[in-house]
Structure formats: C-alpha cells, structure tokens
Amino acid sequence: MNLKQGSMNRDAFPMTALKSPRACGGLTAVGAGLLGLGFGFAAAAAGPARLDLAPLQSLITNGQPAQALQQLAAALERDPENARLLYNHAVAAYAAERYDEALLSLDRAETLGNAALVRRVKFQQGNTEYRVGLAARKANLEETIARWRDAIRHYADVLKESDDAETAANFDFVRQQLLRLLLDEAAKNLAEALKPALTLGQKLEQLRNGFEKFQQAKELVPESQEAQQGEQNARDQLANALAKEGTRKSLTTRMVNPGRFEAPIPRLDYKEIEEGVAMLEDAQQLKPEAQDIAAMMEQAKDRLADALTQHAQNLIQMEPNMPWPKERLAVLRMAKEKAQEALDKRPQHERAQQTLDEANRRLAKLMEELADHLAQQAEVSNLEQETQQLTQALDFYQQSQELQPENKNIPPKAQRTQQKLEQALDKLADKLMQDQGDKESMEAKAARLEGAEQALNQLQGLNPSEQTGKKADQVGQQLEGLRGELAQKASQEGKSQPQPGPGQQQLAQQMQNAGVPMDAPPKVNTPGAKGQYQSSAMNKGQDY
C-alpha cells in the first residue's frame, strides 16, 4: 500500500464510481476503491490463493456492487482476519447501500489494520455514518444528529494525523449540514412553542428542545452568528417561561390530602411550591444576571420554608395522640426532616429552627423513655431477649444523647446499659458454645455456633478484649470445619446444603437483628439528582 503524506495515491488505489460528489450529497468519495490485498488467503482445498480484485472493481464501478459483495463475503469466510479484505468488503457494502454491514467491516478493519489503512477506514466510516444519518432523517432526527456527529469525529481523527484535502472537505461539508439541521430544528421548536393550543408542559418542552439545539449548534460552530443569537434568544424565552410558571406554582394555596405513607392530616401542597422553586432556580441558572428572577426565587424559597415549617409543626402537635411508639417516632422523624428541609432552603428561618429544636427535644425524650422501658424489660427476659432489648436500649440512649447533648442523665444510663449488655452477650456466647451432644444435628450445631460468633463479635465491638478474641477465633475455626463437613455431605448426597431449622434460624436471626432501631432515618432529599437542572420540567425525558 503506497500512501502520500496528506492524501491517498489515486493511481495505486483507483476511485470507484460509487456515487458522484453531487449524488453523494456533497461528499467526496476519493479513496473508495478496492485495495490490493498484499498477501494471499490461507490455503484452501480448492480455488485460487489470491482474489482477483479487478473484476470486482469493475462490478462496483458498473453499478453491480451486490455481486462483488457476495464474492468478497465468501472470501472473508476463508480469511476473516484480513484487514484489507475487510476494508474491501466494506467498500462493496457501501456501494450496495448496505451501510450497517459496511460499518461492521470497517470497525473490524480498524482493529486489525495498520496506521495507514486505519486512516482510510476512518475516512470511509465518516462517509458511511453520514449516509446512515441521511437515511434516518425523516424517521428519527436524533439518530441523524448522532450519526453526523460520529461522521465528523471520524474525519477529525484523520485530520489529526493528515491534512488530506478530501477529508477536510467532507469534514466541513458534514459539519455545515449538521449546523443547518440544528438551526432549522431549533427555530421550529421556538415557533411551535408560540402556539396557543399547547399546554404549559408542552411549551416548556419545545423551548427547552430549541435551546438545547441552538446550544449544540453553537458548540459545533462557535463562530456562527446565527447559532449565538439563536441560543441567547432561546435562553431568554425559556428562562422567562420557567420564572412565570415557577412563580405561579410557588403561590399555590391548594391543600392536599396525605399520601399513603404520610401523616393523616391535610397540608399545603408544599411539593407544588418546591417544584416552583426548582423552576425559578433553573430560570436563574439560565439568566443569572436577571434581578427580577432572583427576587422571585427568594420569595418562593420563603414560601416553601413557611409551608414545610407549618407541616412540621402540625406533625409535632399530633405526636402525643399517636397510640404506638413506632408511630410517634415516625411522626417526629418526619417533623424533623421537614424542618431541616425548610432550613436548607432558608438557613436563617427562625421559625424553622425553633421547630427543628422542638422536634429534636421531643425525639430525645421519647427515645430516652423507650430505652428506659427496654432496659426494664430486659431484667425479666430470657438471655436471648435480654441481649436484643439491651442492644436496642443502648441504641436509643445514644441517639437521644446526640439530639440533646446537654442532658446529663443519659450518659450514666447508657454506661449501665452497656455493662449489662456486655455481661449478657458473654453469657449468651458461652451458652451457645456448649456442645449439645450427639442428638444435635450438624445443621443445628452450625446455627448455634453462628449465634455465638455474632454475640462475640458484638461484644468485641463494645469492649475489645483478648479473651473475647480467643473465643471468637475458636468459634470461627469450629464453624469453618463444620461448614466444610456440611458441604461435603451435601455433595455426596447430591443435594444443596441444608438450611438450619426454624428454631435455630430464629436464634441466629435474633442476634443478627440486634441493634436495629424501631424507627428508620429519613430519606435524603436530593432534588435535581437525575439531571443537570433542578426542576422536573427541565429534566423530563433527558438522558444524562
């Protein structure tokens, strides 16, 4: 293969009559001829060792590429790793307008070929991607845009290593085609947004699509005045529409009934206000210099903080009337969460801070009461229940202390509870380590030792000691050997390893679940986490 710096040697590699530049939509087809293979196929039972390319080139030139493609496909079956043959197969597939086949062969040729061939491959990948995009234009505009971007990328890769004039011409041609497409579609989106029959959501979607396409056009050809002006115009229209709708949402007075997992009281639709704030935040992101939008956003945040704080206060008021501790904890947790959300929006919101302090105070008091009750219950419970109750009590004392660090009564209670828990865990571990004799099955023994191991691990976490560590090592070694025996037994019997019985499962599960609090922490609120904007109106349908 003989290449000149910057362009293909046309004498060595004749052009095909695939399409004239005009018929190709402006693409130059230089270099699309078949390449000399340079080496023979692997020896076959019959047939020539080489493929005569001249007749195949003639078939392509004379408008019969399908016949050439058939012969090249057969040759590929005999020599599938031949990079030049793959390239030639792609040329024939391109001429036959079988672009998917062409791209597959070009991809493989790119992997297997040398640097000089890869430059030719990338040139033809650009041509083929342009053709695929052109064919998809009526049915799938987004595919056209993606394909033409790929075409530009392939041409650009060639131009990094070569100043080939034909590649540069095709690069400029496809880039201008894509620019025109983006500008025209963006203008259509903005015009569509003006139609009075559209819903607000539809209008915002049209404005967003128009803005994004103007953005893409500006990134593609930064010097385009039309792209610059269009992007600014679309940005202003989109920001103004978001600000208008965001303000309307933030002023809602609608009361909503509680959802399935919410407290059973009507509330102001703060989620509607929250969406309004998000839309105003997006509007300010688009137009950071707009003082009127900034003022509207601050007012909306105040209203959102007020609504969240009021909801939190309602929850606090209903807490004493809840019949069960779990429900009281859940209500206070929710009140704390809503007050914190209000402070996230308005850090200096005095009423929200007072509400948060009250929620923390009540939570701390309730957790202390629950811990006291569990500690008392543990005194009359069996060993297994005692460890679980003391674990939960200690957890509640610790949470209460975190919420109200100034409460001096909690640390002594927590210390006493931990000491009792350490003693109970030590006793439980010793009990579970005792051999039950021959009547105990291997499965039951494994479950018993697992419970002992969990108790020892928990004890070591509370108060590390050499003695506890030795016990844990001893149990671990016994368990390892027992599990090996169980696996061997199951393999011999052709069965899966048996599971512990219900009684032993319950024992192990008690230890595994020890320490699980009666309430769950609130979910973290992360608005805008699924996109680059804050509002669902801007993130809807986007693939980030």
Backbone torsions as a table, in degrees:
resi	resn	phi	psi	omega
1	MET	NA	124.9	-173.6
2	ASN	-114.4	112.3	-177.0
3	LEU	-117.2	142.9	169.9
4	LYS	-95.6	153.0	178.3
5	GLN	-63.7	119.4	173.9
6	GLY	96.5	-21.2	-179.8
7	SER	-153.5	161.9	-179.4
8	MET	-80.2	147.0	175.2
9	ASN	-78.0	104.2	-171.9
10	ARG	-70.3	-26.3	179.0
11	ASP	-70.5	-40.5	-179.1
12	ALA	-73.2	-30.7	-176.2
13	PHE	-129.1	90.2	-172.7
14	PRO	-64.7	147.8	175.3
15	MET	-71.8	147.3	173.3
16	THR	-92.4	168.3	174.2
17	ALA	-97.8	45.9	-179.0
18	LEU	-57.6	-58.9	177.9
19	LYS	-152.8	148.4	171.8
20	SER	-73.9	158.5	177.5
21	PRO	-52.7	-38.0	-179.5
22	ARG	-67.0	-45.5	-178.8
23	ALA	-67.6	-26.0	179.0
24	CYS	-78.4	5.4	-177.9
25	GLY	73.9	25.1	177.2
26	GLY	102.8	-8.8	179.1
27	LEU	-77.6	140.0	173.5
28	THR	-86.7	132.3	-175.7
29	ALA	-100.9	22.0	-179.9
30	VAL	-58.3	141.9	177.3
31	GLY	83.0	7.4	-177.4
32	ALA	-88.0	7.3	179.6
33	GLY	-76.1	164.8	177.7
34	LEU	-72.0	144.4	-178.8
35	LEU	-97.9	143.3	171.5
36	GLY	-59.7	136.4	-173.1
37	LEU	-70.4	-36.3	176.6
38	GLY	82.9	-13.6	176.8
39	PHE	-160.5	156.3	-173.9
40	GLY	-84.6	168.6	174.1
41	PHE	-74.5	165.6	172.3
42	ALA	-63.1	147.3	-176.6
43	ALA	-58.0	134.1	179.9
44	ALA	-115.6	168.6	-178.9
45	ALA	-63.5	-34.2	-179.8
46	ALA	-152.3	162.2	177.3
47	GLY	102.2	165.7	-176.0
48	PRO	-72.0	155.0	177.2
49	ALA	-78.8	-20.0	-179.9
50	ARG	-121.9	157.0	176.7
51	LEU	-102.5	124.3	-179.7
52	ASP	-79.1	111.5	-174.6
53	LEU	-81.5	-22.5	-174.7
54	ALA	-58.8	-48.1	178.3
55	PRO	-63.1	-34.8	179.2
56	LEU	-67.3	-39.8	177.3
57	GLN	-63.0	-38.1	-179.9
58	SER	-66.3	-40.0	178.4
59	LEU	-61.0	-43.5	-179.9
60	ILE	-66.0	-45.4	-178.1
61	THR	-62.5	-34.5	-176.9
62	ASN	-93.5	17.5	172.2
63	GLY	80.4	24.5	177.5
64	GLN	-123.6	54.2	-175.2
65	PRO	-67.7	-26.4	-178.0
66	ALA	-61.4	-37.1	179.2
67	GLN	-68.6	-41.4	177.7
68	ALA	-63.9	-40.4	-179.4
69	LEU	-62.0	-39.1	-179.7
70	GLN	-62.4	-43.3	-179.7
71	GLN	-69.1	-38.5	179.4
72	LEU	-68.3	-35.8	177.5
73	ALA	-64.2	-40.4	177.8
74	ALA	-64.6	-39.4	178.2
75	ALA	-64.4	-37.5	179.9
76	LEU	-64.4	-31.3	177.7
77	GLU	-62.7	-31.5	180.0
78	ARG	-84.6	-27.4	-176.2
79	ASP	-140.6	69.3	-170.6
80	PRO	-70.8	-12.9	-177.5
81	GLU	-102.7	12.1	-178.3
82	ASN	-83.1	108.9	-173.7
83	ALA	-62.9	-42.2	-179.4
84	ARG	-68.0	-36.7	177.6
85	LEU	-65.2	-39.2	175.5
86	LEU	-61.2	-42.0	177.9
87	TYR	-61.7	-45.9	179.9
88	ASN	-62.8	-38.9	177.0
89	HIS	-61.7	-40.5	178.9
90	ALA	-64.6	-40.5	178.7
91	VAL	-60.9	-44.4	179.8
92	ALA	-66.5	-40.3	178.6
93	ALA	-63.7	-39.8	177.5
94	TYR	-61.6	-44.9	-179.0
95	ALA	-63.9	-31.3	178.9
96	ALA	-86.0	5.3	-179.7
97	GLU	61.3	31.2	174.4
98	ARG	-105.2	76.2	-166.4
99	TYR	-71.3	-33.5	178.5
100	ASP	-62.5	-42.7	176.7
101	GLU	-62.5	-41.2	179.9
102	ALA	-60.2	-44.4	-178.2
103	LEU	-66.2	-38.0	178.2
104	LEU	-61.8	-45.8	-179.9
105	SER	-68.0	-36.9	178.1
106	LEU	-65.6	-39.1	178.1
107	ASP	-61.3	-43.5	179.0
108	ARG	-68.4	-38.8	177.5
109	ALA	-63.7	-36.7	178.2
110	GLU	-63.0	-38.3	-179.3
111	THR	-70.2	-37.6	-171.6
112	LEU	-96.5	-20.0	-171.5
113	GLY	-83.7	165.7	174.8
114	ASN	-80.3	177.4	-173.1
115	ALA	-60.5	-40.1	-178.4
116	ALA	-65.5	-42.7	179.4
117	LEU	-68.1	-37.9	-179.2
118	VAL	-59.9	-36.2	177.1
119	ARG	-62.1	-42.5	176.2
120	ARG	-63.2	-42.3	-179.6
121	VAL	-59.0	-46.6	-177.6
122	LYS	-64.4	-37.6	175.8
123	PHE	-59.1	-46.8	-178.8
124	GLN	-71.9	-30.2	173.7
125	GLN	-62.0	-41.0	176.7
126	GLY	-60.5	-46.8	178.9
127	ASN	-60.1	-43.6	-175.8
128	THR	-69.8	-41.9	177.6
129	GLU	-61.3	-38.4	177.3
130	TYR	-61.5	-43.4	-179.4
131	ARG	-63.7	-42.8	179.1
132	VAL	-62.8	-42.9	178.5
133	GLY	-64.0	-38.3	179.2
134	LEU	-64.2	-40.3	-179.8
135	ALA	-68.4	-28.5	-176.3
136	ALA	-88.5	-2.6	-167.3
137	ARG	-59.5	-41.9	-177.3
138	LYS	-73.9	-36.6	-174.0
139	ALA	-88.4	-33.3	-173.0
140	ASN	-149.5	91.7	-176.7
141	LEU	-64.3	-37.6	-179.1
142	GLU	-64.4	-35.9	176.3
143	GLU	-65.3	-40.3	177.8
144	THR	-58.5	-46.8	-179.7
145	ILE	-60.9	-44.6	-179.0
146	ALA	-64.6	-42.4	-179.3
147	ARG	-65.6	-41.2	-179.5
148	TRP	-69.9	-31.5	174.0
149	ARG	-63.9	-42.0	177.6
150	ASP	-62.8	-40.5	178.6
151	ALA	-59.7	-46.8	179.3
152	ILE	-60.6	-40.0	179.9
153	ARG	-63.2	-41.5	179.3
154	HIS	-64.7	-44.7	177.8
155	TYR	-60.9	-41.6	-178.7
156	ALA	-62.7	-36.8	177.5
157	ASP	-61.5	-40.5	177.9
158	VAL	-64.9	-43.9	-175.1
159	LEU	-70.2	-16.1	173.9
160	LYS	-66.6	-28.2	-176.2
161	GLU	-111.8	-7.9	-173.8
162	SER	-153.4	149.1	175.3
163	ASP	-102.6	35.7	-177.4
164	ASP	-54.5	125.3	-173.5
165	ALA	-66.7	-38.8	-178.8
166	GLU	-67.8	-39.5	177.1
167	THR	-64.5	-42.5	178.7
168	ALA	-62.1	-39.0	179.5
169	ALA	-65.4	-43.5	179.1
170	ASN	-67.2	-38.4	176.4
171	PHE	-57.6	-49.8	-179.4
172	ASP	-64.8	-40.1	-178.0
173	PHE	-63.4	-50.5	-177.5
174	VAL	-66.9	-37.1	179.0
175	ARG	-62.8	-41.4	178.4
176	GLN	-68.8	-36.4	176.8
177	GLN	-63.1	-44.2	179.7
178	LEU	-67.4	-40.2	177.6
179	LEU	-58.9	-47.0	-178.9
180	ARG	-62.8	-40.7	179.5
181	LEU	-62.8	-47.0	-179.4
182	LEU	-63.0	-42.8	-179.5
183	LEU	-65.5	-42.5	-179.5
184	ASP	-65.6	-43.6	-179.4
185	GLU	-67.5	-37.9	178.0
186	ALA	-62.8	-43.3	179.0
187	ALA	-63.9	-37.5	177.6
188	LYS	-64.0	-41.3	178.8
189	ASN	-60.5	-44.5	-179.1
190	LEU	-66.6	-38.8	177.9
191	ALA	-66.7	-38.6	179.2
192	GLU	-64.2	-35.4	-178.3
193	ALA	-65.0	-19.0	-178.8
194	LEU	-82.1	-10.5	-176.8
195	LYS	-67.5	128.9	-175.2
196	PRO	-68.5	-22.0	-176.2
197	ALA	-75.6	-11.7	-176.8
198	LEU	-73.1	143.0	170.3
199	THR	-72.0	166.0	179.9
200	LEU	-61.3	-41.2	179.1
201	GLY	-61.4	-41.4	178.3
202	GLN	-66.0	-39.8	178.7
203	LYS	-63.0	-45.6	179.4
204	LEU	-62.5	-38.3	179.5
205	GLU	-64.4	-42.3	178.1
206	GLN	-64.4	-43.4	179.3
207	LEU	-64.3	-41.2	179.3
208	ARG	-64.5	-43.7	179.0
209	ASN	-62.4	-42.0	179.1
210	GLY	-63.9	-44.1	179.2
211	PHE	-61.1	-44.4	-178.3
212	GLU	-66.0	-36.8	179.1
213	LYS	-72.0	-36.3	173.4
214	PHE	-63.5	-38.5	176.8
215	GLN	-60.7	-45.7	179.7
216	GLN	-62.3	-40.1	178.7
217	ALA	-64.1	-40.5	179.9
218	LYS	-66.0	-39.8	177.1
219	GLU	-67.0	-35.7	-178.0
220	LEU	-69.7	-46.9	-179.9
221	VAL	-131.6	84.5	-174.6
222	PRO	-57.4	-28.3	-177.4
223	GLU	-80.7	-4.2	-178.5
224	SER	-69.8	114.9	178.0
225	GLN	-64.7	-38.1	179.5
226	GLU	-62.5	-40.9	178.5
227	ALA	-67.1	-41.9	-179.6
228	GLN	-63.3	-48.9	-178.8
229	GLN	-66.7	-41.0	179.0
230	GLY	-63.2	-41.3	179.5
231	GLU	-63.3	-41.6	180.0
232	GLN	-67.5	-41.8	178.8
233	ASN	-63.1	-46.5	179.6
234	ALA	-64.8	-38.8	178.6
235	ARG	-60.1	-45.7	-179.0
236	ASP	-64.2	-45.5	-179.6
237	GLN	-62.7	-42.7	-178.9
238	LEU	-66.8	-43.5	179.6
239	ALA	-62.9	-42.7	-179.9
240	ASN	-64.6	-40.8	179.4
241	ALA	-66.2	-41.2	177.9
242	LEU	-64.4	-41.5	-179.5
243	ALA	-64.7	-41.0	-179.4
244	LYS	-64.2	-48.6	-178.5
245	GLU	-70.8	-37.2	178.5
246	GLY	-62.1	-40.4	177.5
247	THR	-64.3	-42.3	179.5
248	ARG	-61.0	-45.0	-179.6
249	LYS	-64.4	-38.2	-176.5
250	SER	-69.5	-18.0	-179.0
251	LEU	-95.8	9.8	-177.3
252	THR	-61.6	146.1	174.7
253	THR	-117.5	11.6	-174.9
254	ARG	-70.9	132.6	174.1
255	MET	-96.8	140.8	-178.4
256	VAL	-122.9	150.0	175.1
257	ASN	-77.2	153.2	-177.4
258	PRO	-67.3	151.0	174.4
259	GLY	-78.9	-178.8	-174.3
260	ARG	-60.8	-36.5	-175.6
261	PHE	-109.4	23.6	179.0
262	GLU	-110.5	165.0	177.4
263	ALA	-62.7	142.5	-171.8
264	PRO	-79.8	59.1	175.1
265	ILE	-139.2	141.5	175.8
266	PRO	-63.0	152.1	-179.3
267	ARG	-146.4	158.4	172.6
268	LEU	-63.8	141.6	-175.7
269	ASP	-72.4	76.1	-177.2
270	TYR	-69.9	-21.0	176.9
271	LYS	-68.4	-34.2	174.0
272	GLU	-65.4	-42.5	177.5
273	ILE	-64.3	-39.3	179.3
274	GLU	-61.7	-41.2	176.7
275	GLU	-64.9	-38.3	177.0
276	GLY	-61.5	-42.9	176.9
277	VAL	-61.4	-43.3	179.9
278	ALA	-61.5	-40.2	178.9
279	MET	-66.1	-38.9	177.2
280	LEU	-67.7	-35.2	175.9
281	GLU	-65.0	-39.5	176.3
282	ASP	-65.7	-40.0	178.6
283	ALA	-61.7	-41.8	179.0
284	GLN	-68.8	-34.2	176.4
285	GLN	-61.5	-36.9	179.2
286	LEU	-75.2	-35.5	-178.2
287	LYS	-130.2	73.0	-175.2
288	PRO	-63.6	-19.5	-178.5
289	GLU	-86.3	-6.7	-175.5
290	ALA	-79.2	106.4	-176.9
291	GLN	-68.7	-33.9	-179.2
292	ASP	-65.9	-38.8	178.2
293	ILE	-67.0	-39.9	178.8
294	ALA	-61.4	-40.6	179.8
295	ALA	-66.0	-43.2	178.6
296	MET	-62.7	-37.0	-179.7
297	MET	-66.6	-41.3	179.7
298	GLU	-64.5	-40.4	177.8
299	GLN	-64.1	-40.6	179.1
300	ALA	-64.9	-38.8	177.9
301	LYS	-64.1	-38.9	176.3
302	ASP	-60.6	-44.8	-178.6
303	ARG	-66.0	-38.5	178.1
304	LEU	-64.8	-43.6	179.2
305	ALA	-63.0	-39.7	177.5
306	ASP	-62.0	-44.6	-178.2
307	ALA	-65.5	-42.7	179.7
308	LEU	-66.1	-40.4	179.6
309	THR	-65.3	-42.1	178.9
310	GLN	-62.7	-41.0	177.9
311	HIS	-63.5	-40.7	178.7
312	ALA	-63.3	-40.5	178.7
313	GLN	-65.7	-38.4	176.6
314	ASN	-61.4	-40.1	179.5
315	LEU	-65.8	-41.3	179.7
316	ILE	-63.3	-38.8	-179.0
317	GLN	-66.4	-32.2	-177.9
318	MET	-86.3	-10.5	-175.2
319	GLU	-57.8	-44.6	-178.3
320	PRO	-62.2	-21.5	-177.3
321	ASN	-88.5	-3.8	179.9
322	MET	-75.9	135.7	-171.9
323	PRO	-77.7	-25.5	-171.5
324	TRP	-120.0	147.4	180.0
325	PRO	-57.3	-40.4	179.8
326	LYS	-59.0	-42.6	-179.1
327	GLU	-67.5	-39.6	178.9
328	ARG	-64.4	-42.7	177.1
329	LEU	-61.9	-44.7	-178.0
330	ALA	-62.8	-41.5	-179.5
331	VAL	-65.0	-43.7	179.8
332	LEU	-69.0	-36.5	174.8
333	ARG	-59.3	-44.2	-179.6
334	MET	-65.2	-41.1	177.7
335	ALA	-61.1	-43.4	177.8
336	LYS	-60.4	-43.8	-178.9
337	GLU	-62.5	-45.0	-177.7
338	LYS	-68.4	-38.2	177.1
339	ALA	-64.8	-38.5	178.3
340	GLN	-67.3	-37.8	176.1
341	GLU	-61.4	-40.2	178.0
342	ALA	-61.8	-41.7	179.4
343	LEU	-70.4	-29.4	176.2
344	ASP	-63.0	-36.8	179.3
345	LYS	-79.7	-40.3	-178.1
346	ARG	-132.7	87.8	-174.4
347	PRO	-58.2	-24.7	-178.5
348	GLN	-98.7	16.7	-177.6
349	HIS	-72.7	106.0	-172.7
350	GLU	-63.4	-44.1	-177.5
351	ARG	-66.6	-36.9	178.1
352	ALA	-65.0	-39.9	179.1
353	GLN	-65.3	-41.9	177.9
354	GLN	-62.8	-40.0	179.2
355	THR	-65.9	-41.6	177.7
356	LEU	-62.7	-43.0	178.3
357	ASP	-60.8	-41.1	179.2
358	GLU	-66.6	-41.0	178.1
359	ALA	-63.1	-43.2	178.5
360	ASN	-63.1	-41.6	-179.7
361	ARG	-61.9	-45.7	-179.0
362	ARG	-68.3	-39.3	177.5
363	LEU	-61.5	-44.7	-179.3
364	ALA	-61.7	-43.3	179.9
365	LYS	-64.1	-44.5	-179.7
366	LEU	-64.5	-41.4	179.2
367	MET	-65.4	-37.1	176.8
368	GLU	-64.6	-42.4	179.0
369	GLU	-62.9	-43.6	179.3
370	LEU	-64.8	-39.4	178.8
371	ALA	-64.3	-41.7	177.4
372	ASP	-60.0	-43.0	-178.5
373	HIS	-65.0	-42.8	180.0
374	LEU	-66.1	-38.6	178.7
375	ALA	-64.3	-37.7	177.1
376	GLN	-68.2	-42.6	178.5
377	GLN	-59.6	-37.9	-175.9
378	ALA	-61.9	-25.7	-178.2
379	GLU	-68.1	-22.6	-177.5
380	VAL	-117.5	15.7	-177.4
381	SER	-102.4	161.3	174.5
382	ASN	-70.0	171.9	-170.0
383	LEU	-60.9	-43.1	-179.0
384	GLU	-64.2	-46.6	179.3
385	GLN	-66.0	-36.7	-179.6
386	GLU	-59.6	-45.0	-179.1
387	THR	-64.0	-40.2	-179.9
388	GLN	-67.0	-44.0	-178.4
389	GLN	-67.0	-40.5	178.6
390	LEU	-67.4	-36.0	177.5
391	THR	-62.6	-46.3	179.0
392	GLN	-65.9	-39.0	178.8
393	ALA	-62.0	-46.0	179.6
394	LEU	-61.1	-40.0	179.1
395	ASP	-62.1	-43.5	179.5
396	PHE	-66.5	-40.4	176.9
397	TYR	-59.4	-43.6	-178.4
398	GLN	-65.2	-42.5	177.3
399	GLN	-64.2	-39.8	179.2
400	SER	-63.2	-40.6	179.9
401	GLN	-65.0	-37.7	178.5
402	GLU	-65.0	-37.1	-178.6
403	LEU	-76.9	-35.0	-177.8
404	GLN	-131.5	73.7	-175.2
405	PRO	-63.5	-18.7	-178.5
406	GLU	-80.0	-9.2	-179.6
407	ASN	-74.8	108.9	-174.9
408	LYS	-80.1	-9.3	-178.9
409	ASN	-78.9	-22.3	-172.6
410	ILE	-72.7	-48.7	-175.0
411	PRO	-54.6	-44.6	178.0
412	PRO	-62.5	-40.5	178.3
413	LYS	-62.5	-44.0	-179.6
414	ALA	-63.9	-40.5	179.5
415	GLN	-63.7	-45.4	178.3
416	ARG	-62.1	-41.7	-179.5
417	THR	-64.6	-40.1	179.7
418	GLN	-65.9	-40.1	178.2
419	GLN	-61.6	-43.8	178.1
420	LYS	-64.2	-38.6	179.8
421	LEU	-65.7	-41.1	178.6
422	GLU	-61.4	-43.2	179.0
423	GLN	-63.9	-42.1	-178.9
424	ALA	-66.7	-40.5	179.0
425	LEU	-65.1	-39.1	179.2
426	ASP	-64.0	-44.1	178.2
427	LYS	-64.3	-42.5	-178.7
428	LEU	-65.1	-41.1	178.7
429	ALA	-62.6	-44.1	178.2
430	ASP	-61.7	-40.5	179.9
431	LYS	-63.5	-44.3	-177.4
432	LEU	-74.2	-19.3	178.5
433	MET	-81.7	-13.2	-177.8
434	GLN	-71.6	129.6	180.0
435	ASP	-69.0	133.7	-177.3
436	GLN	-94.6	4.1	177.2
437	GLY	88.1	-172.8	-174.3
438	ASP	-69.6	-20.2	-177.6
439	LYS	-71.5	-17.8	-178.0
440	GLU	-83.6	127.6	178.4
441	SER	-71.7	161.8	178.5
442	MET	-63.8	-35.2	180.0
443	GLU	-64.7	-43.7	179.7
444	ALA	-66.7	-37.6	178.5
445	LYS	-63.6	-40.8	178.9
446	ALA	-62.7	-43.0	179.4
447	ALA	-65.0	-39.2	179.4
448	ARG	-64.0	-44.0	-179.6
449	LEU	-69.5	-32.0	175.3
450	GLU	-63.6	-40.4	175.7
451	GLY	-62.1	-41.1	178.2
452	ALA	-63.8	-42.6	179.8
453	GLU	-61.6	-42.8	179.5
454	GLN	-65.2	-40.3	178.5
455	ALA	-63.3	-44.3	-180.0
456	LEU	-65.7	-39.8	178.2
457	ASN	-63.2	-40.6	178.3
458	GLN	-66.5	-41.2	178.4
459	LEU	-63.5	-41.8	179.2
460	GLN	-64.2	-32.1	177.0
461	GLY	-70.5	-32.8	-180.0
462	LEU	-80.2	-42.8	-175.5
463	ASN	-148.9	84.8	-176.8
464	PRO	-59.5	137.3	177.1
465	SER	-151.9	157.3	179.9
466	GLU	-66.4	-37.6	-178.9
467	GLN	-63.9	-46.0	178.6
468	THR	-63.1	-39.5	179.1
469	GLY	-62.1	-40.6	178.4
470	LYS	-64.3	-43.1	178.0
471	LYS	-60.5	-43.1	-179.3
472	ALA	-63.5	-39.1	177.2
473	ASP	-64.3	-42.0	179.6
474	GLN	-60.8	-46.6	179.8
475	VAL	-65.5	-39.3	-179.8
476	GLY	-62.4	-41.1	178.1
477	GLN	-65.2	-41.9	178.3
478	GLN	-62.5	-42.5	-179.7
479	LEU	-64.1	-41.5	-178.9
480	GLU	-61.4	-45.0	179.1
481	GLY	-66.3	-39.9	-179.4
482	LEU	-65.9	-40.2	178.6
483	ARG	-65.1	-35.5	175.8
484	GLY	-64.0	-42.0	178.2
485	GLU	-64.5	-41.1	179.3
486	LEU	-64.2	-40.6	179.3
487	ALA	-65.8	-40.6	179.1
488	GLN	-65.4	-41.0	179.1
489	LYS	-63.2	-44.5	179.9
490	ALA	-64.3	-37.2	179.2
491	SER	-66.8	-40.7	-179.9
492	GLN	-66.0	-36.0	-178.8
493	GLU	-85.9	-4.2	-180.0
494	GLY	68.4	28.6	-178.4
495	LYS	-123.9	160.5	173.0
496	SER	-71.2	157.1	-176.4
497	GLN	-62.4	127.0	-178.0
498	PRO	-62.8	151.4	177.3
499	GLN	-97.5	153.6	177.9
500	PRO	-60.3	153.5	178.6
501	GLY	-68.1	170.4	-175.9
502	PRO	-57.4	-41.2	-178.3
503	GLY	-65.3	-45.2	-179.8
504	GLN	-70.2	-34.3	176.5
505	GLN	-61.0	-42.4	-179.0
506	GLN	-63.1	-40.9	180.0
507	LEU	-62.8	-46.9	179.9
508	ALA	-66.2	-37.2	-178.1
509	GLN	-67.5	-34.7	178.0
510	GLN	-59.0	-42.5	-179.9
511	MET	-71.4	-38.0	-178.8
512	GLN	-65.6	-36.4	-176.4
513	ASN	-88.5	-5.9	-178.5
514	ALA	-58.4	134.8	178.7
515	GLY	95.2	-5.9	177.2
516	VAL	-72.5	118.8	-177.2
517	PRO	-68.1	160.2	-177.9
518	MET	-75.1	-17.7	178.5
519	ASP	-121.0	160.2	-179.6
520	ALA	-109.1	147.5	178.3
521	PRO	-66.0	152.9	-179.1
522	PRO	-67.4	154.2	177.6
523	LYS	-70.9	144.0	178.7
524	VAL	-77.0	131.1	179.7
525	ASN	-90.2	116.7	-178.2
526	THR	-127.6	76.4	179.8
527	PRO	-64.6	140.8	177.4
528	GLY	77.6	7.6	-175.4
529	ALA	-66.3	-19.8	-177.1
530	LYS	-97.7	13.4	179.8
531	GLY	-169.2	177.4	-177.2
532	GLN	-83.5	-7.5	177.8
533	TYR	-111.9	173.9	-177.3
534	GLN	-93.7	-34.7	-172.9
535	SER	-92.1	150.7	176.6
536	SER	-66.1	-27.2	178.9
537	ALA	-61.9	-34.0	-178.9
538	MET	-89.9	-25.9	-178.0
539	ASN	-93.4	-13.2	-174.8
540	LYS	-59.2	129.1	175.3
541	GLY	73.4	8.8	-178.3
542	GLN	-94.3	148.3	179.7
543	ASP	-113.4	95.3	-176.2
544	TYR	-100.1	NA	NA
